[in-house]
């Protein structure tokens, strides 16, 4: 502490109201940073140029709020810098293609052909409903109206297609 009674007075107000300031920071969303913010407030008032403060508690609230906002902005900027750095560093490597390998393309085509074979073996209405629902993104109620059937029938047809695709998926996993 300094020899100036004004500085001692501000520090005394801080110490007397530490819990009040802590609750203030917690209420403002400081969470686990509240204690660190109070420490920084203490350091700021210790480094503060000497002179009287007309409303010391208001000054401490304002200082605590400012420190909290500064920390929030700093953390946000740091997160953005990290995100930008990751995005910049995760781009394509020079001399290496982003395209899938020939093997992956062939495997994908084979999988697609097997899915099409499974769908071809199902009732036409069920596959049409599946395509309208999953590919076109049409709501089940609209599909029911379009086909002139009930929603429960739409759901039943979708379940049969999902079951067949799940069985195919299990065969893929076994391979």
C-alpha angles and dihedrals in degrees: 000000000000128000093245111104091212091059091045088051093054091047090048091051088050093051093045092051101035094116091047090052090047091053089047091055093045090051089051091054103261091135112170092359093065095094092047091049091052089051090052091048088053091051092048094052090045090054093041116121112255118266141106122288112209096204107023097177092050088048090053093048091050092047092049091049092049092050091049092050091047090052092048092050092046092050091047092050091047091052091049091049090050091049091048090048093051092047091048092048097044097060124110117305114238110260093015120102123230089210118104117258121264089251092056092048091051092046090049092051091049091050091049091050091052091049090050090050091052091048091048089056093056127081112284094236092053093051092045090052090047092052093047091049104039103027103030094034095227117162117250092241091056091047090052090052092045093052095036093238136116124270090244089058090051089050092048092051091048091050091053091052092046090050092052092047091048090054089050090050090054090053090050090051091051093053 
